[in-house]
Every structure is written in structure tokens, then in C-alpha cells.
Amino acid sequence: MPLPNPPALGTSALPAGTYEGQVVAVTGGGTGLGKGMALEFARLGAKIAVLSRKPEHLEAGVKAMESVGAKAIAVACDIRNPEAIATAFDEIEAKLGPVDVLINNAAGNFPAPAEEMTPNGFGTVVDIVLKGTYNCSREFALRCLRDARPGAILNIGATYSWTGGPGTAHSAAAKAGVTNLTQSLAVEWAPDGIRVNCLAPGRFPHEDLPDHMTRHRVGDRGDNTIPAQRVGAIRELGWMATFMCSPYAAYLSGHTVVLDGANWLRRSLVMPEFVPIREQFGKLARERGTAQAAISRTRGDKE
């Protein structure tokens, strides 16, 4: 029997109005997990600032927030650029007010064997995931310290922070840095009323996923690659995010919550067939046209 499905979409895990009057900034908030989390804050009364580099993502994010009756603005920003972040926070303050909650969700990733990654490709992912998280957190904290007001930061991590991520060495290393950064900043800023936590999602399929990753839909109770026997619903991720940043978690800081149906703990002598990363994502696999087939085998999909 799989883990039970969550309550219906639109249900709130916290009292109505928990974030009334508060400003929540979400990097990468126009698509996927970022948009899903932002929606739950919006349902609880928050004003939402959607940050992204892409106009189409900004538009999609604002439209989604407005669909649940929230006030939202689009803020173009490259989180690799500290000056751009300062400008973005200035814009948010002018239009919505000071930021109360920061969700560091924006990320970059692409699968490849480590030897085929260019230094530029590796550096770009680290710049977005790790440096971007630091850049945004620092700007947020500076403003909270300036105004002597509390705040909450939620970084989005990954379970391969602890296990490593073959095929995604750049992202895994950067996410490990995010986990460590979360702990350091939590200790440094706790005396100033700023909480810093991390949320590591498992598999949460959504409409913005690439085509080859859309086989596992929400409600698929036959997914035997996960102990829970199902994937996560985006709203479950949003509920956890809203709780971790809320007054009901006022004593929670420096912690990483893994939300993945116990999947990252699934280690055994009996494991699925091992397919070398080069055969999954490498140049030879791409030339042979077998890369996608290998990816499917590792996921347990039917070819």
C-alpha cells in the first residue's frame, strides 16, 4: 500500500492569512517547483515577487499568483550578479515593501559525464546554485539588519548533497555547498532574528518538466522506484515551504528537511542495474542514440 495521497489542491496547511501583508520573494518562481511553492504562500495572503531572467517565466509566474487572488510582481534578475540583486530588492521594496521571506529556488543543471563538462559549464552551474544563493541571502540579510527586523530564508537543496550525483557533479557539489551554507548562515544570523533553512525535494513532476520526464504524473500510485510508491504533489512541497518559513516554525533554523517519500534512504545490496554515466549521458551514447534508452532503464521505465 503506498503512502496516502495528500489533501486536495487548494487546501492550506496553515491558518488562512498566515502571510497576510508579508512579502515573499521567490527566485525561479515562474515555473516548476518555484511557482508551486510561491502559489502556496500566495494562498496564505502573501504578496509575491517572482524573480527570473526570462520574460516568459516572469509572465507565467505573475499570472499564476494572480489566479489565486494574490498581488504579484515580476522582477527581472540574474542572481549571479550581486548588483542586479540589489536593484531587484530595491524594486520589490518600492512596489511591495521589504522582503520578509526569501526562497532561493533558482538553479541550473544538465546531465553529463564529469570529463565532458567544460570548466565554463561547471562554473555556470556553481555560480547559479551556490553563489546565487549566497548573493541573494546576503542582500536579504543586509536589509533585515539595516531595518532591525526578522526574516526567513529557505534554500532549495538536493538529496545528492550527501550522496554525490554521478552525471551531475557540478550541481551535486553546488547543492552540497548550499546545505553547508544554510548551516553557517543560520548560526551567524540567528541572534538577529533571521532563520535559514533548507528543503531538499524528491520527485515532484510538474507541467514545466521536459517531455522525457513527464511519464511519472502526480497520483501515479504504481511507481515502484520510490518507497512511498508514488511521486510527490507540488502542493506538498509548497505546504512544507510555507510551514518552515512561518511563525509556527520560529525555533527551526539551520535544518535541511528531505521531502522525498524516503527515497534517498533506499540503499541495499540489491540495487537496479548499474548503467555507467558515459552510457547514459556521454558523447558515445548520444552518437549511438542510446542515451535516452539508458536513462529510461535507470528509471525503471518500459522501453
C-alpha positions as a Markdown table, in Angstrom:
| # | Residue | x | y | z |
|---|---|---|---|---|
| 1 | Met | 0.0 | 0.0 | 0.0 |
| 2 | Pro | 1.5 | 3.4 | -1.0 |
| 3 | Leu | 1.7 | 6.4 | 1.3 |
| 4 | Pro | -1.7 | 8.2 | 1.2 |
| 5 | Asn | -2.3 | 10.9 | -1.3 |
| 6 | Pro | -2.3 | 14.5 | 0.1 |
| 7 | Pro | -5.4 | 16.6 | 0.7 |
| 8 | Ala | -6.9 | 18.3 | -2.4 |
| 9 | Leu | -5.3 | 21.2 | -4.3 |
| 10 | Gly | -6.3 | 24.5 | -2.7 |
| 11 | Thr | -6.3 | 23.1 | 0.8 |
| 12 | Ser | -4.0 | 25.1 | 3.2 |
| 13 | Ala | -1.7 | 23.5 | 5.8 |
| 14 | Leu | -1.7 | 26.7 | 7.8 |
| 15 | Pro | -4.4 | 29.1 | 9.0 |
| 16 | Ala | -5.8 | 31.5 | 6.4 |
| 17 | Gly | -3.9 | 34.8 | 6.3 |
| 18 | Thr | -0.8 | 33.4 | 7.9 |
| 19 | Tyr | 1.3 | 35.5 | 5.5 |
| 20 | Glu | -1.1 | 38.4 | 5.2 |
| 21 | Gly | 0.8 | 41.6 | 4.5 |
| 22 | Gln | 4.1 | 39.8 | 4.1 |
| 23 | Val | 6.3 | 39.9 | 1.0 |
| 24 | Val | 7.8 | 36.7 | -0.3 |
| 25 | Ala | 10.5 | 36.7 | -3.0 |
| 26 | Val | 11.0 | 33.5 | -5.0 |
| 27 | Thr | 13.9 | 33.2 | -7.3 |
| 28 | Gly | 12.9 | 31.0 | -10.3 |
| 29 | Gly | 9.4 | 31.5 | -9.2 |
| 30 | Gly | 7.8 | 31.5 | -12.6 |
| 31 | Thr | 8.0 | 27.8 | -13.3 |
| 32 | Gly | 8.0 | 24.3 | -11.7 |
| 33 | Leu | 8.8 | 23.9 | -8.1 |
| 34 | Gly | 9.4 | 27.6 | -7.5 |
| 35 | Lys | 6.0 | 28.5 | -8.9 |
| 36 | Gly | 4.3 | 25.7 | -6.9 |
| 37 | Met | 5.8 | 26.9 | -3.6 |
| 38 | Ala | 5.0 | 30.6 | -4.4 |
| 39 | Leu | 1.4 | 29.6 | -5.0 |
| 40 | Glu | 1.0 | 28.3 | -1.5 |
| 41 | Phe | 2.4 | 31.4 | 0.0 |
| 42 | Ala | 0.1 | 33.4 | -2.2 |
| 43 | Arg | -2.9 | 31.4 | -1.0 |
| 44 | Leu | -2.0 | 32.3 | 2.6 |
| 45 | Gly | -2.1 | 36.0 | 1.8 |
| 46 | Ala | 1.5 | 36.9 | 0.8 |
| 47 | Lys | 2.5 | 39.4 | -1.8 |
| 48 | Ile | 4.8 | 37.6 | -4.2 |
| 49 | Ala | 7.9 | 38.8 | -6.1 |
| 50 | Val | 8.7 | 36.4 | -8.9 |
| 51 | Leu | 12.4 | 36.7 | -9.9 |
| 52 | Ser | 13.8 | 35.2 | -13.1 |
| 53 | Arg | 15.9 | 36.1 | -16.1 |
| 54 | Lys | 13.3 | 35.0 | -18.7 |
| 55 | Pro | 10.3 | 37.3 | -19.6 |
| 56 | Glu | 8.1 | 34.3 | -20.4 |
| 57 | His | 8.8 | 32.8 | -16.9 |
| 58 | Leu | 8.1 | 36.1 | -15.2 |
| 59 | Glu | 4.8 | 36.4 | -17.0 |
| 60 | Ala | 3.8 | 32.9 | -16.2 |
| 61 | Gly | 4.6 | 33.3 | -12.5 |
| 62 | Val | 2.7 | 36.5 | -12.1 |
| 63 | Lys | -0.3 | 35.1 | -13.9 |
| 64 | Ala | -0.3 | 32.0 | -11.6 |
| 65 | Met | -0.2 | 34.2 | -8.5 |
| 66 | Glu | -3.0 | 36.4 | -9.7 |
| 67 | Ser | -5.1 | 33.4 | -10.4 |
| 68 | Val | -5.4 | 32.7 | -6.7 |
| 69 | Gly | -6.1 | 36.4 | -5.9 |
| 70 | Ala | -2.6 | 37.4 | -4.8 |
| 71 | Lys | -0.7 | 40.6 | -5.6 |
| 72 | Ala | 2.4 | 39.7 | -7.5 |
| 73 | Ile | 5.2 | 41.5 | -9.5 |
| 74 | Ala | 7.7 | 40.3 | -12.0 |
| 75 | Val | 11.3 | 41.2 | -11.3 |
| 76 | Ala | 14.0 | 40.5 | -13.9 |
| 77 | Cys | 17.2 | 39.5 | -12.3 |
| 78 | Asp | 20.3 | 37.4 | -12.8 |
| 79 | Ile | 21.2 | 36.1 | -9.4 |
| 80 | Arg | 24.8 | 35.6 | -10.5 |
| 81 | Asn | 25.1 | 39.4 | -10.4 |
| 82 | Pro | 25.1 | 41.0 | -6.9 |
| 83 | Glu | 24.4 | 44.4 | -8.3 |
| 84 | Ala | 21.4 | 43.1 | -10.2 |
| 85 | Ile | 20.1 | 41.5 | -7.0 |
| 86 | Ala | 20.4 | 44.8 | -5.1 |
| 87 | Thr | 18.5 | 46.5 | -7.9 |
| 88 | Ala | 15.8 | 43.8 | -7.7 |
| 89 | Phe | 15.4 | 44.2 | -4.0 |
| 90 | Asp | 15.1 | 47.9 | -4.4 |
| 91 | Glu | 12.3 | 47.4 | -7.0 |
| 92 | Ile | 10.5 | 44.9 | -4.7 |
| 93 | Glu | 10.7 | 47.3 | -1.7 |
| 94 | Ala | 9.3 | 50.2 | -3.9 |
| 95 | Lys | 6.4 | 48.2 | -5.2 |
| 96 | Leu | 5.5 | 45.7 | -2.4 |
| 97 | Gly | 7.5 | 46.6 | 0.6 |
| 98 | Pro | 10.6 | 45.0 | 2.3 |
| 99 | Val | 11.0 | 41.3 | 1.7 |
| 100 | Asp | 10.0 | 39.1 | 4.7 |
| 101 | Val | 10.7 | 35.7 | 3.2 |
| 102 | Leu | 13.3 | 34.7 | 0.6 |
| 103 | Ile | 13.0 | 31.4 | -1.3 |
| 104 | Asn | 16.3 | 30.6 | -3.0 |
| 105 | Asn | 14.9 | 28.3 | -5.7 |
| 106 | Ala | 16.7 | 29.2 | -8.9 |
| 107 | Ala | 19.0 | 26.6 | -10.2 |
| 108 | Gly | 20.9 | 25.3 | -13.2 |
| 109 | Asn | 21.7 | 21.7 | -14.2 |
| 110 | Phe | 22.4 | 19.5 | -17.2 |
| 111 | Pro | 23.5 | 15.8 | -17.2 |
| 112 | Ala | 26.9 | 15.0 | -18.5 |
| 113 | Pro | 30.0 | 12.8 | -17.5 |
| 114 | Ala | 32.4 | 15.0 | -15.5 |
| 115 | Glu | 35.1 | 14.7 | -18.1 |
| 116 | Glu | 32.8 | 16.1 | -20.7 |
| 117 | Met | 31.8 | 19.1 | -18.7 |
| 118 | Thr | 33.7 | 22.3 | -19.7 |
| 119 | Pro | 35.1 | 24.4 | -16.9 |
| 120 | Asn | 32.6 | 27.1 | -18.0 |
| 121 | Gly | 29.7 | 24.7 | -17.8 |
| 122 | Phe | 30.7 | 23.6 | -14.3 |
| 123 | Gly | 31.3 | 27.1 | -13.2 |
| 124 | Thr | 28.0 | 28.4 | -14.5 |
| 125 | Val | 26.0 | 25.9 | -12.5 |
| 126 | Val | 28.0 | 26.6 | -9.4 |
| 127 | Asp | 27.5 | 30.4 | -10.0 |
| 128 | Ile | 23.7 | 30.0 | -10.2 |
| 129 | Val | 23.2 | 27.4 | -7.5 |
| 130 | Leu | 25.7 | 28.2 | -4.8 |
| 131 | Lys | 26.9 | 31.8 | -5.5 |
| 132 | Gly | 23.4 | 32.9 | -6.4 |
| 133 | Thr | 22.0 | 31.5 | -3.2 |
| 134 | Tyr | 24.7 | 33.4 | -1.2 |
| 135 | Asn | 24.3 | 36.6 | -3.2 |
| 136 | Cys | 20.5 | 36.7 | -2.6 |
| 137 | Ser | 20.8 | 35.7 | 1.1 |
| 138 | Arg | 23.4 | 38.3 | 1.8 |
| 139 | Glu | 21.3 | 41.1 | 0.2 |
| 140 | Phe | 18.3 | 40.0 | 2.1 |
| 141 | Ala | 20.2 | 39.8 | 5.4 |
| 142 | Leu | 21.8 | 43.2 | 4.9 |
| 143 | Arg | 18.4 | 44.8 | 4.6 |
| 144 | Cys | 17.0 | 43.0 | 7.6 |
| 145 | Leu | 19.9 | 44.1 | 9.6 |
| 146 | Arg | 19.6 | 47.6 | 8.4 |
| 147 | Asp | 15.9 | 47.7 | 9.5 |
| 148 | Ala | 16.4 | 45.6 | 12.6 |
| 149 | Arg | 13.6 | 43.3 | 11.5 |
| 150 | Pro | 13.4 | 39.4 | 11.4 |
| 151 | Gly | 13.3 | 37.3 | 8.3 |
| 152 | Ala | 13.2 | 33.8 | 7.0 |
| 153 | Ile | 15.3 | 32.2 | 4.2 |
| 154 | Leu | 14.5 | 28.9 | 2.6 |
| 155 | Asn | 17.2 | 27.4 | 0.4 |
| 156 | Ile | 16.3 | 24.6 | -2.0 |
| 157 | Gly | 18.8 | 21.8 | -1.8 |
| 158 | Ala | 19.0 | 18.3 | -3.1 |
| 159 | Thr | 19.5 | 14.8 | -1.6 |
| 160 | Tyr | 22.6 | 14.2 | -3.6 |
| 161 | Ser | 24.3 | 16.9 | -1.4 |
| 162 | Trp | 25.1 | 13.9 | 0.8 |
| 163 | Thr | 25.4 | 11.1 | -1.7 |
| 164 | Gly | 27.0 | 12.8 | -4.7 |
| 165 | Gly | 25.4 | 12.9 | -8.1 |
| 166 | Pro | 27.0 | 11.0 | -10.8 |
| 167 | Gly | 26.2 | 12.7 | -14.1 |
| 168 | Thr | 25.6 | 16.0 | -12.3 |
| 169 | Ala | 28.9 | 16.6 | -10.5 |
| 170 | His | 28.5 | 20.3 | -10.8 |
| 171 | Ser | 25.0 | 20.5 | -9.4 |
| 172 | Ala | 25.7 | 18.0 | -6.6 |
| 173 | Ala | 28.8 | 19.9 | -5.5 |
| 174 | Ala | 26.9 | 23.2 | -5.6 |
| 175 | Lys | 24.0 | 21.8 | -3.7 |
| 176 | Ala | 26.3 | 20.3 | -1.0 |
| 177 | Gly | 27.6 | 23.9 | -0.7 |
| 178 | Val | 24.1 | 25.2 | -0.2 |
| 179 | Thr | 23.5 | 22.7 | 2.6 |
| 180 | Asn | 26.6 | 23.8 | 4.3 |
| 181 | Leu | 25.9 | 27.5 | 3.7 |
| 182 | Thr | 22.5 | 27.0 | 5.3 |
| 183 | Gln | 24.1 | 25.8 | 8.5 |
| 184 | Ser | 26.7 | 28.5 | 8.6 |
| 185 | Leu | 24.3 | 31.4 | 8.0 |
| 186 | Ala | 21.7 | 30.0 | 10.4 |
| 187 | Val | 24.3 | 30.3 | 13.3 |
| 188 | Glu | 25.6 | 33.7 | 12.2 |
| 189 | Trp | 22.2 | 35.4 | 11.8 |
| 190 | Ala | 20.1 | 33.7 | 14.5 |
| 191 | Pro | 21.0 | 36.5 | 17.0 |
| 192 | Asp | 19.5 | 39.0 | 14.5 |
| 193 | Gly | 16.2 | 37.1 | 14.1 |
| 194 | Ile | 16.9 | 35.7 | 10.7 |
| 195 | Arg | 16.2 | 32.0 | 10.2 |
| 196 | Val | 17.9 | 30.0 | 7.5 |
| 197 | Asn | 16.7 | 26.5 | 6.5 |
| 198 | Cys | 16.9 | 24.2 | 3.5 |
| 199 | Leu | 14.4 | 22.0 | 1.8 |
| 200 | Ala | 15.5 | 19.0 | -0.4 |
| 201 | Pro | 12.8 | 17.8 | -2.7 |
| 202 | Gly | 12.4 | 14.3 | -4.2 |
| 203 | Arg | 10.5 | 13.7 | -7.3 |
| 204 | Phe | 7.7 | 16.3 | -7.9 |
| 205 | Pro | 6.6 | 16.1 | -11.5 |
| 206 | His | 5.1 | 19.2 | -12.9 |
| 207 | Glu | 3.9 | 20.7 | -16.2 |
| 208 | Asp | 7.2 | 22.5 | -16.8 |
| 209 | Leu | 9.3 | 19.3 | -16.9 |
| 210 | Pro | 11.0 | 18.3 | -20.2 |
| 211 | Asp | 8.9 | 15.8 | -22.2 |
| 212 | His | 11.1 | 12.8 | -21.3 |
| 213 | Met | 10.5 | 13.4 | -17.6 |
| 214 | Thr | 6.7 | 13.6 | -17.7 |
| 215 | Arg | 5.9 | 9.9 | -17.5 |
| 216 | His | 5.5 | 9.9 | -13.7 |
| 217 | Arg | 2.5 | 12.1 | -13.1 |
| 218 | Val | 1.1 | 13.2 | -9.7 |
| 219 | Gly | -1.2 | 10.4 | -8.5 |
| 220 | Asp | 0.8 | 7.6 | -10.1 |
| 221 | Arg | 0.5 | 5.1 | -7.3 |
| 222 | Gly | 2.4 | 2.4 | -9.2 |
| 223 | Asp | 5.8 | 4.0 | -9.1 |
| 224 | Asn | 7.9 | 1.1 | -7.6 |
| 225 | Thr | 11.1 | 3.1 | -7.7 |
| 226 | Ile | 10.1 | 5.1 | -4.6 |
| 227 | Pro | 9.4 | 3.5 | -1.1 |
| 228 | Ala | 6.3 | 5.7 | -0.9 |
| 229 | Gln | 5.1 | 4.1 | -4.1 |
| 230 | Arg | 4.1 | 7.4 | -5.5 |
| 231 | Val | 5.7 | 10.7 | -6.5 |
| 232 | Gly | 5.1 | 14.0 | -4.7 |
| 233 | Ala | 2.4 | 16.5 | -5.4 |
| 234 | Ile | 3.7 | 20.1 | -5.8 |
| 235 | Arg | 1.3 | 21.3 | -3.2 |
| 236 | Glu | 3.0 | 19.1 | -0.6 |
| 237 | Leu | 6.3 | 20.9 | -1.3 |
| 238 | Gly | 4.5 | 24.2 | -1.0 |
| 239 | Trp | 3.0 | 23.2 | 2.3 |
| 240 | Met | 6.3 | 22.3 | 3.7 |
| 241 | Ala | 7.9 | 25.5 | 2.5 |
| 242 | Thr | 5.2 | 27.7 | 4.0 |
| 243 | Phe | 5.5 | 25.9 | 7.3 |
| 244 | Met | 9.2 | 26.2 | 7.5 |
| 245 | Cys | 9.1 | 29.9 | 7.0 |
| 246 | Ser | 6.1 | 30.5 | 9.2 |
| 247 | Pro | 5.8 | 31.7 | 12.8 |
| 248 | Tyr | 4.9 | 28.1 | 13.7 |
| 249 | Ala | 8.5 | 27.1 | 12.9 |
| 250 | Ala | 10.0 | 30.0 | 14.8 |
| 251 | Tyr | 12.6 | 27.8 | 16.5 |
| 252 | Leu | 13.6 | 25.9 | 13.4 |
| 253 | Ser | 16.9 | 27.1 | 11.8 |
| 254 | Gly | 19.9 | 25.5 | 10.2 |
| 255 | His | 18.0 | 22.4 | 9.3 |
| 256 | Thr | 17.5 | 20.6 | 6.0 |
| 257 | Val | 14.2 | 18.8 | 5.5 |
| 258 | Val | 14.2 | 16.0 | 2.9 |
| 259 | Leu | 10.8 | 15.6 | 1.3 |
| 260 | Asp | 11.0 | 12.5 | -0.9 |
| 261 | Gly | 9.0 | 9.6 | 0.4 |
| 262 | Ala | 12.1 | 8.1 | 2.0 |
| 263 | Asn | 13.6 | 7.6 | -1.5 |
| 264 | Trp | 17.1 | 8.9 | -0.7 |
| 265 | Leu | 17.5 | 6.4 | 2.1 |
| 266 | Arg | 16.9 | 3.4 | -0.2 |
| 267 | Arg | 20.3 | 1.7 | -0.1 |
| 268 | Ser | 20.6 | -2.0 | -0.4 |
| 269 | Leu | 22.8 | -4.8 | -1.7 |
| 270 | Val | 20.1 | -5.5 | -4.2 |
| 271 | Met | 20.0 | -2.4 | -6.5 |
| 272 | Pro | 18.7 | -1.7 | -10.0 |
| 273 | Glu | 21.0 | -2.4 | -12.9 |
| 274 | Phe | 24.0 | -0.1 | -12.9 |
| 275 | Val | 24.5 | 1.9 | -16.1 |
| 276 | Pro | 27.7 | 3.9 | -16.4 |
| 277 | Ile | 27.2 | 7.6 | -16.7 |
| 278 | Arg | 29.1 | 7.6 | -20.1 |
| 279 | Glu | 26.4 | 5.2 | -21.4 |
| 280 | Gln | 23.6 | 7.4 | -20.1 |
| 281 | Phe | 24.7 | 10.9 | -21.0 |
| 282 | Gly | 28.1 | 10.7 | -22.6 |
| 283 | Lys | 29.2 | 11.5 | -26.2 |
| 284 | Leu | 29.2 | 7.9 | -27.3 |
| 285 | Ala | 25.7 | 7.3 | -26.0 |
| 286 | Arg | 24.5 | 10.4 | -27.9 |
| 287 | Glu | 26.2 | 9.4 | -31.1 |
| 288 | Arg | 24.5 | 5.9 | -30.9 |
| 289 | Gly | 21.2 | 7.4 | -29.9 |
| 290 | Thr | 21.1 | 5.2 | -26.8 |
| 291 | Ala | 21.3 | 7.9 | -24.2 |
| 292 | Gln | 17.5 | 8.2 | -23.7 |
| 293 | Ala | 17.1 | 4.4 | -23.6 |
| 294 | Ala | 19.7 | 4.2 | -20.8 |
| 295 | Ile | 18.0 | 7.0 | -18.9 |
| 296 | Ser | 14.7 | 5.0 | -19.1 |
| 297 | Arg | 16.4 | 1.8 | -17.9 |
| 298 | Thr | 17.7 | 3.6 | -14.8 |
| 299 | Arg | 14.3 | 4.9 | -14.0 |
| 300 | Gly | 12.6 | 1.5 | -14.5 |
| 301 | Asp | 10.5 | 2.7 | -17.4 |
| 302 | Lys | 9.3 | 0.4 | -20.1 |
| 303 | Glu | 11.2 | 1.0 | -23.3 |
